[in-house]
Amino acid sequence: MKILFLYFLLAFLGLSIIVIIDLLSGLSLSMSFHSIYGAFVNTNIQESILMVVFICLPFINAITDSFKKRKQRTK
């Protein structure tokens, strides 16, 4: 769970840095969110699949670790 928290924290910090830089450069908040949205709209299907796979990896890692710990407790 600590790893998942770190992934969410890093994602939040990355997105907040993008928004803050856009705000400092003079864009409105809605335009800043639109620029983030525009980056994901222009991806093709292969890139989208790859992004979903890499987003799911920490969850898969946390789930397998919890199963391993649960299996060791029952022995």
PDB file of N, H, CA, C and O in Angstrom:
ATOM      1  N   MET A   1       0.808  -1.191   0.000  1.00  0.00           N
ATOM      2  CA  MET A   1       0.000   0.000   0.000  1.00  0.00           C
ATOM      3  C   MET A   1       0.854   1.260   0.000  1.00  0.00           C
ATOM      4  O   MET A   1       0.449   2.303  -0.513  1.00  0.00           O
ATOM      5  N   LYS A   2       2.029   1.147   0.577  1.00  0.00           N
ATOM      6  H   LYS A   2       2.358   0.300   0.993  1.00  0.00           H
ATOM      7  CA  LYS A   2       2.916   2.307   0.574  1.00  0.00           C
ATOM      8  C   LYS A   2       3.343   2.663  -0.842  1.00  0.00           C
ATOM      9  O   LYS A   2       3.488   3.837  -1.183  1.00  0.00           O
ATOM     10  N   ILE A   3       3.540   1.641  -1.658  1.00  0.00           N
ATOM     11  H   ILE A   3       3.423   0.687  -1.381  1.00  0.00           H
ATOM     12  CA  ILE A   3       3.956   1.880  -3.039  1.00  0.00           C
ATOM     13  C   ILE A   3       2.843   2.566  -3.810  1.00  0.00           C
ATOM     14  O   ILE A   3       3.096   3.483  -4.591  1.00  0.00           O
ATOM     15  N   LEU A   4       1.602   2.123  -3.592  1.00  0.00           N
ATOM     16  H   LEU A   4       1.396   1.378  -2.957  1.00  0.00           H
ATOM     17  CA  LEU A   4       0.476   2.765  -4.266  1.00  0.00           C
ATOM     18  C   LEU A   4       0.338   4.219  -3.846  1.00  0.00           C
ATOM     19  O   LEU A   4       0.055   5.089  -4.670  1.00  0.00           O
ATOM     20  N   PHE A   5       0.540   4.476  -2.555  1.00  0.00           N
ATOM     21  H   PHE A   5       0.770   3.769  -1.886  1.00  0.00           H
ATOM     22  CA  PHE A   5       0.489   5.853  -2.076  1.00  0.00           C
ATOM     23  C   PHE A   5       1.556   6.705  -2.755  1.00  0.00           C
ATOM     24  O   PHE A   5       1.294   7.847  -3.132  1.00  0.00           O
ATOM     25  N   LEU A   6       2.748   6.155  -2.909  1.00  0.00           N
ATOM     26  H   LEU A   6       2.961   5.227  -2.602  1.00  0.00           H
ATOM     27  CA  LEU A   6       3.814   6.903  -3.568  1.00  0.00           C
ATOM     28  C   LEU A   6       3.484   7.179  -5.035  1.00  0.00           C
ATOM     29  O   LEU A   6       3.772   8.268  -5.533  1.00  0.00           O
ATOM     30  N   TYR A   7       2.886   6.215  -5.733  1.00  0.00           N
ATOM     31  H   TYR A   7       2.652   5.330  -5.329  1.00  0.00           H
ATOM     32  CA  TYR A   7       2.494   6.432  -7.121  1.00  0.00           C
ATOM     33  C   TYR A   7       1.449   7.537  -7.228  1.00  0.00           C
ATOM     34  O   TYR A   7       1.548   8.407  -8.093  1.00  0.00           O
ATOM     35  N   PHE A   8       0.442   7.503  -6.346  1.00  0.00           N
ATOM     36  H   PHE A   8       0.362   6.796  -5.643  1.00  0.00           H
ATOM     37  CA  PHE A   8      -0.575   8.549  -6.366  1.00  0.00           C
ATOM     38  C   PHE A   8       0.020   9.904  -6.012  1.00  0.00           C
ATOM     39  O   PHE A   8      -0.348  10.921  -6.601  1.00  0.00           O
ATOM     40  N   LEU A   9       0.931   9.920  -5.059  1.00  0.00           N
ATOM     41  H   LEU A   9       1.230   9.094  -4.581  1.00  0.00           H
ATOM     42  CA  LEU A   9       1.567  11.172  -4.669  1.00  0.00           C
ATOM     43  C   LEU A   9       2.400  11.741  -5.815  1.00  0.00           C
ATOM     44  O   LEU A   9       2.348  12.941  -6.083  1.00  0.00           O
ATOM     45  N   LEU A  10       3.163  10.892  -6.486  1.00  0.00           N
ATOM     46  H   LEU A  10       3.206   9.917  -6.268  1.00  0.00           H
ATOM     47  CA  LEU A  10       3.963  11.363  -7.612  1.00  0.00           C
ATOM     48  C   LEU A  10       3.092  11.822  -8.774  1.00  0.00           C
ATOM     49  O   LEU A  10       3.418  12.806  -9.437  1.00  0.00           O
ATOM     50  N   ALA A  11       2.003  11.132  -9.026  1.00  0.00           N
ATOM     51  H   ALA A  11       1.738  10.332  -8.488  1.00  0.00           H
ATOM     52  CA  ALA A  11       1.088  11.563 -10.090  1.00  0.00           C
ATOM     53  C   ALA A  11       0.460  12.904  -9.749  1.00  0.00           C
ATOM     54  O   ALA A  11       0.354  13.781 -10.607  1.00  0.00           O
ATOM     55  N   PHE A  12       0.045  13.067  -8.503  1.00  0.00           N
ATOM     56  H   PHE A  12       0.131  12.355  -7.806  1.00  0.00           H
ATOM     57  CA  PHE A  12      -0.535  14.336  -8.078  1.00  0.00           C
ATOM     58  C   PHE A  12       0.480  15.469  -8.170  1.00  0.00           C
ATOM     59  O   PHE A  12       0.159  16.556  -8.651  1.00  0.00           O
ATOM     60  N   LEU A  13       1.695  15.218  -7.713  1.00  0.00           N
ATOM     61  H   LEU A  13       1.955  14.335  -7.322  1.00  0.00           H
ATOM     62  CA  LEU A  13       2.720  16.256  -7.779  1.00  0.00           C
ATOM     63  C   LEU A  13       3.070  16.614  -9.218  1.00  0.00           C
ATOM     64  O   LEU A  13       3.276  17.787  -9.531  1.00  0.00           O
ATOM     65  N   GLY A  14       3.138  15.621 -10.093  1.00  0.00           N
ATOM     66  H   GLY A  14       2.970  14.668  -9.839  1.00  0.00           H
ATOM     67  CA  GLY A  14       3.427  15.893 -11.497  1.00  0.00           C
ATOM     68  C   GLY A  14       2.352  16.732 -12.156  1.00  0.00           C
ATOM     69  O   GLY A  14       2.651  17.692 -12.866  1.00  0.00           O
ATOM     70  N   LEU A  15       1.097  16.368 -11.922  1.00  0.00           N
ATOM     71  H   LEU A  15       0.854  15.588 -11.345  1.00  0.00           H
ATOM     72  CA  LEU A  15      -0.003  17.141 -12.499  1.00  0.00           C
ATOM     73  C   LEU A  15      -0.097  18.533 -11.893  1.00  0.00           C
ATOM     74  O   LEU A  15      -0.404  19.496 -12.595  1.00  0.00           O
ATOM     75  N   SER A  16       0.166  18.647 -10.591  1.00  0.00           N
ATOM     76  H   SER A  16       0.416  17.865 -10.020  1.00  0.00           H
ATOM     77  CA  SER A  16       0.118  19.975  -9.975  1.00  0.00           C
ATOM     78  C   SER A  16       1.245  20.868 -10.479  1.00  0.00           C
ATOM     79  O   SER A  16       1.052  22.076 -10.616  1.00  0.00           O
ATOM     80  N   ILE A  17       2.405  20.306 -10.756  1.00  0.00           N
ATOM     81  H   ILE A  17       2.561  19.324 -10.645  1.00  0.00           H
ATOM     82  CA  ILE A  17       3.500  21.105 -11.314  1.00  0.00           C
ATOM     83  C   ILE A  17       3.119  21.605 -12.701  1.00  0.00           C
ATOM     84  O   ILE A  17       3.397  22.755 -13.041  1.00  0.00           O
ATOM     85  N   ILE A  18       2.486  20.757 -13.504  1.00  0.00           N
ATOM     86  H   ILE A  18       2.260  19.823 -13.229  1.00  0.00           H
ATOM     87  CA  ILE A  18       2.056  21.177 -14.842  1.00  0.00           C
ATOM     88  C   ILE A  18       1.055  22.322 -14.736  1.00  0.00           C
ATOM     89  O   ILE A  18       1.157  23.310 -15.464  1.00  0.00           O
ATOM     90  N   VAL A  19       0.087  22.191 -13.829  1.00  0.00           N
ATOM     91  H   VAL A  19       0.004  21.389 -13.238  1.00  0.00           H
ATOM     92  CA  VAL A  19      -0.931  23.228 -13.663  1.00  0.00           C
ATOM     93  C   VAL A  19      -0.308  24.518 -13.147  1.00  0.00           C
ATOM     94  O   VAL A  19      -0.641  25.599 -13.633  1.00  0.00           O
ATOM     95  N   ILE A  20       0.580  24.426 -12.183  1.00  0.00           N
ATOM     96  H   ILE A  20       0.851  23.548 -11.787  1.00  0.00           H
ATOM     97  CA  ILE A  20       1.211  25.628 -11.617  1.00  0.00           C
ATOM     98  C   ILE A  20       2.049  26.349 -12.663  1.00  0.00           C
ATOM     99  O   ILE A  20       2.029  27.578 -12.732  1.00  0.00           O
ATOM    100  N   ILE A  21       2.781  25.603 -13.472  1.00  0.00           N
ATOM    101  H   ILE A  21       2.797  24.605 -13.415  1.00  0.00           H
ATOM    102  CA  ILE A  21       3.587  26.237 -14.514  1.00  0.00           C
ATOM    103  C   ILE A  21       2.689  26.932 -15.531  1.00  0.00           C
ATOM    104  O   ILE A  21       3.003  28.033 -15.985  1.00  0.00           O
ATOM    105  N   ASP A  22       1.568  26.295 -15.892  1.00  0.00           N
ATOM    106  H   ASP A  22       1.313  25.402 -15.523  1.00  0.00           H
ATOM    107  CA  ASP A  22       0.626  26.942 -16.807  1.00  0.00           C
ATOM    108  C   ASP A  22       0.030  28.196 -16.198  1.00  0.00           C
ATOM    109  O   ASP A  22      -0.136  29.200 -16.890  1.00  0.00           O
ATOM    110  N   LEU A  23      -0.297  28.154 -14.908  1.00  0.00           N
ATOM    111  H   LEU A  23      -0.163  27.338 -14.346  1.00  0.00           H
ATOM    112  CA  LEU A  23      -0.845  29.334 -14.250  1.00  0.00           C
ATOM    113  C   LEU A  23       0.180  30.459 -14.176  1.00  0.00           C
ATOM    114  O   LEU A  23      -0.170  31.626 -14.354  1.00  0.00           O
ATOM    115  N   LEU A  24       1.440  30.121 -13.914  1.00  0.00           N
ATOM    116  H   LEU A  24       1.724  29.173 -13.769  1.00  0.00           H
ATOM    117  CA  LEU A  24       2.487  31.139 -13.868  1.00  0.00           C
ATOM    118  C   LEU A  24       2.775  31.745 -15.236  1.00  0.00           C
ATOM    119  O   LEU A  24       3.219  32.889 -15.333  1.00  0.00           O
ATOM    120  N   SER A  25       2.521  30.976 -16.294  1.00  0.00           N
ATOM    121  H   SER A  25       2.161  30.046 -16.215  1.00  0.00           H
ATOM    122  CA  SER A  25       2.764  31.503 -17.636  1.00  0.00           C
ATOM    123  C   SER A  25       1.591  32.328 -18.151  1.00  0.00           C
ATOM    124  O   SER A  25       1.662  32.891 -19.244  1.00  0.00           O
ATOM    125  N   GLY A  26       0.511  32.405 -17.372  1.00  0.00           N
ATOM    126  H   GLY A  26       0.453  31.948 -16.485  1.00  0.00           H
ATOM    127  CA  GLY A  26      -0.581  33.290 -17.732  1.00  0.00           C
ATOM    128  C   GLY A  26      -1.826  32.600 -18.249  1.00  0.00           C
ATOM    129  O   GLY A  26      -2.778  33.280 -18.632  1.00  0.00           O
ATOM    130  N   LEU A  27      -1.860  31.296 -18.277  1.00  0.00           N
ATOM    131  H   LEU A  27      -1.086  30.743 -17.966  1.00  0.00           H
ATOM    132  CA  LEU A  27      -3.059  30.589 -18.715  1.00  0.00           C
ATOM    133  C   LEU A  27      -4.065  30.526 -17.567  1.00  0.00           C
ATOM    134  O   LEU A  27      -3.691  30.542 -16.395  1.00  0.00           O
ATOM    135  N   SER A  28      -5.332  30.454 -17.921  1.00  0.00           N
ATOM    136  H   SER A  28      -5.636  30.440 -18.874  1.00  0.00           H
ATOM    137  CA  SER A  28      -6.350  30.273 -16.893  1.00  0.00           C
ATOM    138  C   SER A  28      -6.349  28.817 -16.434  1.00  0.00           C
ATOM    139  O   SER A  28      -5.720  27.955 -17.048  1.00  0.00           O
ATOM    140  N   LEU A  29      -7.056  28.566 -15.357  1.00  0.00           N
ATOM    141  H   LEU A  29      -7.567  29.266 -14.858  1.00  0.00           H
ATOM    142  CA  LEU A  29      -7.107  27.215 -14.812  1.00  0.00           C
ATOM    143  C   LEU A  29      -7.797  26.254 -15.783  1.00  0.00           C
ATOM    144  O   LEU A  29      -7.370  25.111 -15.941  1.00  0.00           O
ATOM    145  N   SER A  30      -8.856  26.722 -16.426  1.00  0.00           N
ATOM    146  H   SER A  30      -9.203  27.651 -16.298  1.00  0.00           H
ATOM    147  CA  SER A  30      -9.546  25.849 -17.373  1.00  0.00           C
ATOM    148  C   SER A  30      -8.670  25.546 -18.585  1.00  0.00           C
ATOM    149  O   SER A  30      -8.699  24.426 -19.096  1.00  0.00           O
ATOM    150  N   MET A  31      -7.900  26.511 -19.050  1.00  0.00           N
ATOM    151  H   MET A  31      -7.876  27.420 -18.635  1.00  0.00           H
ATOM    152  CA  MET A  31      -6.987  26.264 -20.174  1.00  0.00           C
ATOM    153  C   MET A  31      -5.863  25.324 -19.776  1.00  0.00           C
ATOM    154  O   MET A  31      -5.386  24.543 -20.599  1.00  0.00           O
ATOM    155  N   SER A  32      -5.436  25.391 -18.524  1.00  0.00           N
ATOM    156  H   SER A  32      -5.824  26.026 -17.855  1.00  0.00           H
ATOM    157  CA  SER A  32      -4.408  24.488 -18.039  1.00  0.00           C
ATOM    158  C   SER A  32      -4.914  23.054 -18.040  1.00  0.00           C
ATOM    159  O   SER A  32      -4.208  22.148 -18.482  1.00  0.00           O
ATOM    160  N   PHE A  33      -6.133  22.839 -17.548  1.00  0.00           N
ATOM    161  H   PHE A  33      -6.706  23.575 -17.189  1.00  0.00           H
ATOM    162  CA  PHE A  33      -6.711  21.502 -17.575  1.00  0.00           C
ATOM    163  C   PHE A  33      -6.970  21.043 -19.000  1.00  0.00           C
ATOM    164  O   PHE A  33      -6.858  19.855 -19.303  1.00  0.00           O
ATOM    165  N   HIS A  34      -7.316  21.977 -19.872  1.00  0.00           N
ATOM    166  H   HIS A  34      -7.407  22.942 -19.625  1.00  0.00           H
ATOM    167  CA  HIS A  34      -7.543  21.631 -21.278  1.00  0.00           C
ATOM    168  C   HIS A  34      -6.242  21.195 -21.954  1.00  0.00           C
ATOM    169  O   HIS A  34      -6.264  20.324 -22.823  1.00  0.00           O
ATOM    170  N   SER A  35      -5.122  21.782 -21.573  1.00  0.00           N
ATOM    171  H   SER A  35      -5.103  22.490 -20.867  1.00  0.00           H
ATOM    172  CA  SER A  35      -3.843  21.364 -22.159  1.00  0.00           C
ATOM    173  C   SER A  35      -3.458  19.958 -21.699  1.00  0.00           C
ATOM    174  O   SER A  35      -2.878  19.194 -22.470  1.00  0.00           O
ATOM    175  N   ILE A  36      -3.774  19.615 -20.457  1.00  0.00           N
ATOM    176  H   ILE A  36      -4.245  20.237 -19.831  1.00  0.00           H
ATOM    177  CA  ILE A  36      -3.536  18.252 -19.980  1.00  0.00           C
ATOM    178  C   ILE A  36      -4.451  17.285 -20.714  1.00  0.00           C
ATOM    179  O   ILE A  36      -4.022  16.210 -21.133  1.00  0.00           O
ATOM    180  N   TYR A  37      -5.706  17.666 -20.867  1.00  0.00           N
ATOM    181  H   TYR A  37      -6.055  18.539 -20.527  1.00  0.00           H
ATOM    182  CA  TYR A  37      -6.671  16.826 -21.586  1.00  0.00           C
ATOM    183  C   TYR A  37      -6.245  16.645 -23.037  1.00  0.00           C
ATOM    184  O   TYR A  37      -6.370  15.552 -23.588  1.00  0.00           O
ATOM    185  N   GLY A  38      -5.747  17.698 -23.652  1.00  0.00           N
ATOM    186  H   GLY A  38      -5.645  18.586 -23.204  1.00  0.00           H
ATOM    187  CA  GLY A  38      -5.315  17.633 -25.046  1.00  0.00           C
ATOM    188  C   GLY A  38      -4.147  16.690 -25.260  1.00  0.00           C
ATOM    189  O   GLY A  38      -4.017  16.101 -26.333  1.00  0.00           O
ATOM    190  N   ALA A  39      -3.308  16.540 -24.273  1.00  0.00           N
ATOM    191  H   ALA A  39      -3.413  17.018 -23.401  1.00  0.00           H
ATOM    192  CA  ALA A  39      -2.175  15.622 -24.398  1.00  0.00           C
ATOM    193  C   ALA A  39      -2.645  14.179 -24.473  1.00  0.00           C
ATOM    194  O   ALA A  39      -2.038  13.363 -25.167  1.00  0.00           O
ATOM    195  N   PHE A  40      -3.720  13.858 -23.766  1.00  0.00           N
ATOM    196  H   PHE A  40      -4.214  14.520 -23.202  1.00  0.00           H
ATOM    197  CA  PHE A  40      -4.227  12.491 -23.780  1.00  0.00           C
ATOM    198  C   PHE A  40      -5.175  12.226 -24.941  1.00  0.00           C
ATOM    199  O   PHE A  40      -5.350  11.074 -25.338  1.00  0.00           O
ATOM    200  N   VAL A  41      -5.781  13.254 -25.486  1.00  0.00           N
ATOM    201  H   VAL A  41      -5.639  14.190 -25.163  1.00  0.00           H
ATOM    202  CA  VAL A  41      -6.692  13.074 -26.618  1.00  0.00           C
ATOM    203  C   VAL A  41      -5.928  12.696 -27.877  1.00  0.00           C
ATOM    204  O   VAL A  41      -6.440  11.953 -28.714  1.00  0.00           O
ATOM    205  N   ASN A  42      -4.726  13.193 -28.016  1.00  0.00           N
ATOM    206  H   ASN A  42      -4.310  13.797 -27.337  1.00  0.00           H
ATOM    207  CA  ASN A  42      -3.950  12.984 -29.236  1.00  0.00           C
ATOM    208  C   ASN A  42      -3.183  11.665 -29.256  1.00  0.00           C
ATOM    209  O   ASN A  42      -2.359  11.456 -30.147  1.00  0.00           O
ATOM    210  N   THR A  43      -3.428  10.784 -28.314  1.00  0.00           N
ATOM    211  H   THR A  43      -4.097  10.954 -27.591  1.00  0.00           H
ATOM    212  CA  THR A  43      -2.732   9.500 -28.316  1.00  0.00           C
ATOM    213  C   THR A  43      -3.497   8.497 -29.172  1.00  0.00           C
ATOM    214  O   THR A  43      -4.722   8.553 -29.275  1.00  0.00           O
ATOM    215  N   ASN A  44      -2.761   7.593 -29.773  1.00  0.00           N
ATOM    216  H   ASN A  44      -1.766   7.548 -29.689  1.00  0.00           H
ATOM    217  CA  ASN A  44      -3.426   6.547 -30.553  1.00  0.00           C
ATOM    218  C   ASN A  44      -3.679   5.337 -29.660  1.00  0.00           C
ATOM    219  O   ASN A  44      -3.330   5.356 -28.480  1.00  0.00           O
ATOM    220  N   ILE A  45      -4.272   4.301 -30.203  1.00  0.00           N
ATOM    221  H   ILE A  45      -4.555   4.285 -31.162  1.00  0.00           H
ATOM    222  CA  ILE A  45      -4.719   3.157 -29.403  1.00  0.00           C
ATOM    223  C   ILE A  45      -3.545   2.391 -28.794  1.00  0.00           C
ATOM    224  O   ILE A  45      -3.653   1.899 -27.671  1.00  0.00           O
ATOM    225  N   GLN A  46      -2.431   2.283 -29.509  1.00  0.00           N
ATOM    226  H   GLN A  46      -2.344   2.684 -30.422  1.00  0.00           H
ATOM    227  CA  GLN A  46      -1.281   1.553 -28.963  1.00  0.00           C
ATOM    228  C   GLN A  46      -0.697   2.285 -27.753  1.00  0.00           C
ATOM    229  O   GLN A  46      -0.344   1.658 -26.754  1.00  0.00           O
ATOM    230  N   GLU A  47      -0.600   3.597 -27.845  1.00  0.00           N
ATOM    231  H   GLU A  47      -0.887   4.107 -28.656  1.00  0.00           H
ATOM    232  CA  GLU A  47      -0.081   4.366 -26.719  1.00  0.00           C
ATOM    233  C   GLU A  47      -1.032   4.298 -25.532  1.00  0.00           C
ATOM    234  O   GLU A  47      -0.593   4.227 -24.384  1.00  0.00           O
ATOM    235  N   SER A  48      -2.326   4.321 -25.803  1.00  0.00           N
ATOM    236  H   SER A  48      -2.683   4.379 -26.735  1.00  0.00           H
ATOM    237  CA  SER A  48      -3.313   4.239 -24.727  1.00  0.00           C
ATOM    238  C   SER A  48      -3.228   2.904 -24.002  1.00  0.00           C
ATOM    239  O   SER A  48      -3.291   2.859 -22.774  1.00  0.00           O
ATOM    240  N   ILE A  49      -3.085   1.822 -24.751  1.00  0.00           N
ATOM    241  H   ILE A  49      -3.034   1.858 -25.749  1.00  0.00           H
ATOM    242  CA  ILE A  49      -2.954   0.501 -24.133  1.00  0.00           C
ATOM    243  C   ILE A  49      -1.700   0.435 -23.279  1.00  0.00           C
ATOM    244  O   ILE A  49      -1.729  -0.103 -22.172  1.00  0.00           O
ATOM    245  N   LEU A  50      -0.614   0.971 -23.778  1.00  0.00           N
ATOM    246  H   LEU A  50      -0.591   1.408 -24.678  1.00  0.00           H
ATOM    247  CA  LEU A  50       0.635   0.965 -23.024  1.00  0.00           C
ATOM    248  C   LEU A  50       0.519   1.789 -21.746  1.00  0.00           C
ATOM    249  O   LEU A  50       1.040   1.390 -20.705  1.00  0.00           O
ATOM    250  N   MET A  51      -0.156   2.929 -21.814  1.00  0.00           N
ATOM    251  H   MET A  51      -0.580   3.253 -22.660  1.00  0.00           H
ATOM    252  CA  MET A  51      -0.354   3.739 -20.609  1.00  0.00           C
ATOM    253  C   MET A  51      -1.197   3.002 -19.582  1.00  0.00           C
ATOM    254  O   MET A  51      -0.905   3.055 -18.387  1.00  0.00           O
ATOM    255  N   VAL A  52      -2.240   2.315 -20.033  1.00  0.00           N
ATOM    256  H   VAL A  52      -2.477   2.272 -21.003  1.00  0.00           H
ATOM    257  CA  VAL A  52      -3.093   1.559 -19.107  1.00  0.00           C
ATOM    258  C   VAL A  52      -2.298   0.431 -18.453  1.00  0.00           C
ATOM    259  O   VAL A  52      -2.452   0.170 -17.260  1.00  0.00           O
ATOM    260  N   VAL A  53      -1.449  -0.235 -19.231  1.00  0.00           N
ATOM    261  H   VAL A  53      -1.323  -0.023 -20.200  1.00  0.00           H
ATOM    262  CA  VAL A  53      -0.626  -1.315 -18.667  1.00  0.00           C
ATOM    263  C   VAL A  53       0.296  -0.769 -17.586  1.00  0.00           C
ATOM    264  O   VAL A  53       0.401  -1.358 -16.511  1.00  0.00           O
ATOM    265  N   PHE A  54       0.962   0.346 -17.855  1.00  0.00           N
ATOM    266  H   PHE A  54       0.876   0.825 -18.729  1.00  0.00           H
ATOM    267  CA  PHE A  54       1.884   0.895 -16.867  1.00  0.00           C
ATOM    268  C   PHE A  54       1.163   1.495 -15.667  1.00  0.00           C
ATOM    269  O   PHE A  54       1.723   1.538 -14.571  1.00  0.00           O
ATOM    270  N   ILE A  55      -0.067   1.958 -15.855  1.00  0.00           N
ATOM    271  H   ILE A  55      -0.522   1.923 -16.744  1.00  0.00           H
ATOM    272  CA  ILE A  55      -0.835   2.444 -14.716  1.00  0.00           C
ATOM    273  C   ILE A  55      -1.264   1.271 -13.835  1.00  0.00           C
ATOM    274  O   ILE A  55      -1.330   1.408 -12.613  1.00  0.00           O
ATOM    275  N   CYS A  56      -1.554   0.130 -14.439  1.00  0.00           N
ATOM    276  H   CYS A  56      -1.501   0.019 -15.431  1.00  0.00           H
ATOM    277  CA  CYS A  56      -2.017  -1.048 -13.682  1.00  0.00           C
ATOM    278  C   CYS A  56      -0.884  -1.787 -12.980  1.00  0.00           C
ATOM    279  O   CYS A  56      -1.150  -2.526 -12.032  1.00  0.00           O
ATOM    280  N   LEU A  57       0.347  -1.624 -13.396  1.00  0.00           N
ATOM    281  H   LEU A  57       0.563  -1.024 -14.166  1.00  0.00           H
ATOM    282  CA  LEU A  57       1.459  -2.378 -12.798  1.00  0.00           C
ATOM    283  C   LEU A  57       1.597  -2.208 -11.287  1.00  0.00           C
ATOM    284  O   LEU A  57       1.781  -3.213 -10.601  1.00  0.00           O
ATOM    285  N   PRO A  58       1.519  -0.995 -10.724  1.00  0.00           N
ATOM    286  CA  PRO A  58       1.636  -0.914  -9.261  1.00  0.00           C
ATOM    287  C   PRO A  58       0.501  -1.629  -8.535  1.00  0.00           C
ATOM    288  O   PRO A  58       0.708  -2.191  -7.460  1.00  0.00           O
ATOM    289  N   PHE A  59      -0.704  -1.609  -9.120  1.00  0.00           N
ATOM    290  H   PHE A  59      -0.872  -1.152  -9.994  1.00  0.00           H
ATOM    291  CA  PHE A  59      -1.817  -2.305  -8.491  1.00  0.00           C
ATOM    292  C   PHE A  59      -1.606  -3.811  -8.534  1.00  0.00           C
ATOM    293  O   PHE A  59      -1.883  -4.507  -7.557  1.00  0.00           O
ATOM    294  N   ILE A  60      -1.125  -4.309  -9.644  1.00  0.00           N
ATOM    295  H   ILE A  60      -0.900  -3.743 -10.438  1.00  0.00           H
ATOM    296  CA  ILE A  60      -0.849  -5.738  -9.765  1.00  0.00           C
ATOM    297  C   ILE A  60       0.235  -6.148  -8.774  1.00  0.00           C
ATOM    298  O   ILE A  60       0.145  -7.204  -8.147  1.00  0.00           O
ATOM    299  N   ASN A  61       1.251  -5.313  -8.637  1.00  0.00           N
ATOM    300  H   ASN A  61       1.324  -4.456  -9.147  1.00  0.00           H
ATOM    301  CA  ASN A  61       2.330  -5.588  -7.690  1.00  0.00           C
ATOM    302  C   ASN A  61       1.807  -5.615  -6.260  1.00  0.00           C
ATOM    303  O   ASN A  61       2.165  -6.508  -5.491  1.00  0.00           O
ATOM    304  N   ALA A  62       0.976  -4.665  -5.894  1.00  0.00           N
ATOM    305  H   ALA A  62       0.685  -3.940  -6.518  1.00  0.00           H
ATOM    306  CA  ALA A  62       0.430  -4.630  -4.532  1.00  0.00           C
ATOM    307  C   ALA A  62      -0.488  -5.817  -4.268  1.00  0.00           C
ATOM    308  O   ALA A  62      -0.474  -6.374  -3.170  1.00  0.00           O
ATOM    309  N   ILE A  63      -1.278  -6.206  -5.252  1.00  0.00           N
ATOM    310  H   ILE A  63      -1.289  -5.753  -6.143  1.00  0.00           H
ATOM    311  CA  ILE A  63      -2.187  -7.336  -5.069  1.00  0.00           C
ATOM    312  C   ILE A  63      -1.411  -8.639  -4.907  1.00  0.00           C
ATOM    313  O   ILE A  63      -1.736  -9.451  -4.041  1.00  0.00           O
ATOM    314  N   THR A  64      -0.386  -8.845  -5.737  1.00  0.00           N
ATOM    315  H   THR A  64      -0.122  -8.186  -6.441  1.00  0.00           H
ATOM    316  CA  THR A  64       0.398 -10.075  -5.614  1.00  0.00           C
ATOM    317  C   THR A  64       1.161 -10.121  -4.288  1.00  0.00           C
ATOM    318  O   THR A  64       1.282 -11.187  -3.685  1.00  0.00           O
ATOM    319  N   ASP A  65       1.674  -8.980  -3.832  1.00  0.00           N
ATOM    320  H   ASP A  65       1.576  -8.114  -4.322  1.00  0.00           H
ATOM    321  CA  ASP A  65       2.349  -8.959  -2.535  1.00  0.00           C
ATOM    322  C   ASP A  65       1.390  -9.287  -1.399  1.00  0.00           C
ATOM    323  O   ASP A  65       1.757 -10.004  -0.468  1.00  0.00           O
ATOM    324  N   SER A  66       0.164  -8.771  -1.467  1.00  0.00           N
ATOM    325  H   SER A  66      -0.134  -8.189  -2.224  1.00  0.00           H
ATOM    326  CA  SER A  66      -0.796  -9.078  -0.399  1.00  0.00           C
ATOM    327  C   SER A  66      -1.180 -10.555  -0.414  1.00  0.00           C
ATOM    328  O   SER A  66      -1.371 -11.152   0.645  1.00  0.00           O
ATOM    329  N   PHE A  67      -1.295 -11.152  -1.605  1.00  0.00           N
ATOM    330  H   PHE A  67      -1.140 -10.667  -2.465  1.00  0.00           H
ATOM    331  CA  PHE A  67      -1.579 -12.585  -1.672  1.00  0.00           C
ATOM    332  C   PHE A  67      -0.427 -13.404  -1.112  1.00  0.00           C
ATOM    333  O   PHE A  67      -0.648 -14.404  -0.428  1.00  0.00           O
ATOM    334  N   LYS A  68       0.808 -12.983  -1.400  1.00  0.00           N
ATOM    335  H   LYS A  68       0.988 -12.171  -1.955  1.00  0.00           H
ATOM    336  CA  LYS A  68       1.966 -13.706  -0.870  1.00  0.00           C
ATOM    337  C   LYS A  68       2.010 -13.625   0.652  1.00  0.00           C
ATOM    338  O   LYS A  68       2.290 -14.619   1.322  1.00  0.00           O
ATOM    339  N   LYS A  69       1.732 -12.436   1.199  1.00  0.00           N
ATOM    340  H   LYS A  69       1.505 -11.629   0.655  1.00  0.00           H
ATOM    341  CA  LYS A  69       1.744 -12.276   2.651  1.00  0.00           C
ATOM    342  C   LYS A  69       0.627 -13.083   3.297  1.00  0.00           C
ATOM    343  O   LYS A  69       0.824 -13.689   4.350  1.00  0.00           O
ATOM    344  N   ARG A  70      -0.534 -13.095   2.674  1.00  0.00           N
ATOM    345  H   ARG A  70      -0.694 -12.603   1.818  1.00  0.00           H
ATOM    346  CA  ARG A  70      -1.662 -13.845   3.223  1.00  0.00           C
ATOM    347  C   ARG A  70      -1.372 -15.339   3.189  1.00  0.00           C
ATOM    348  O   ARG A  70      -1.741 -16.071   4.108  1.00  0.00           O
ATOM    349  N   LYS A  71      -0.710 -15.790   2.127  1.00  0.00           N
ATOM    350  H   LYS A  71      -0.410 -15.195   1.381  1.00  0.00           H
ATOM    351  CA  LYS A  71      -0.382 -17.216   2.000  1.00  0.00           C
ATOM    352  C   LYS A  71       0.656 -17.614   3.067  1.00  0.00           C
ATOM    353  O   LYS A  71       0.586 -18.712   3.618  1.00  0.00           O
ATOM    354  N   GLN A  72       1.613 -16.723   3.355  1.00  0.00           N
ATOM    355  H   GLN A  72       1.670 -15.831   2.907  1.00  0.00           H
ATOM    356  CA  GLN A  72       2.627 -17.036   4.367  1.00  0.00           C
ATOM    357  C   GLN A  72       2.022 -17.054   5.771  1.00  0.00           C
ATOM    358  O   GLN A  72       2.474 -17.816   6.625  1.00  0.00           O
ATOM    359  N   ARG A  73       1.020 -16.234   6.018  1.00  0.00           N
ATOM    360  H   ARG A  73       0.652 -15.615   5.325  1.00  0.00           H
ATOM    361  CA  ARG A  73       0.377 -16.222   7.333  1.00  0.00           C
ATOM    362  C   ARG A  73      -0.400 -17.497   7.599  1.00  0.00           C
ATOM    363  O   ARG A  73      -0.471 -17.957   8.739  1.00  0.00           O
ATOM    364  N   THR A  74      -0.982 -18.070   6.561  1.00  0.00           N
ATOM    365  H   THR A  74      -0.924 -17.697   5.635  1.00  0.00           H
ATOM    366  CA  THR A  74      -1.783 -19.269   6.759  1.00  0.00           C
ATOM    367  C   THR A  74      -0.938 -20.518   6.965  1.00  0.00           C
ATOM    368  O   THR A  74      -1.450 -21.522   7.462  1.00  0.00           O
ATOM    369  N   LYS A  75       0.327 -20.488   6.603  1.00  0.00           N
ATOM    370  H   LYS A  75       0.743 -19.673   6.199  1.00  0.00           H
ATOM    371  CA  LYS A  75       1.201 -21.658   6.780  1.00  0.00           C
ATOM    372  C   LYS A  75       1.670 -21.797   8.197  1.00  0.00           C
ATOM    373  O   LYS A  75       2.411 -22.727   8.514  1.00  0.00           O
TER     374      LYS A  75
END
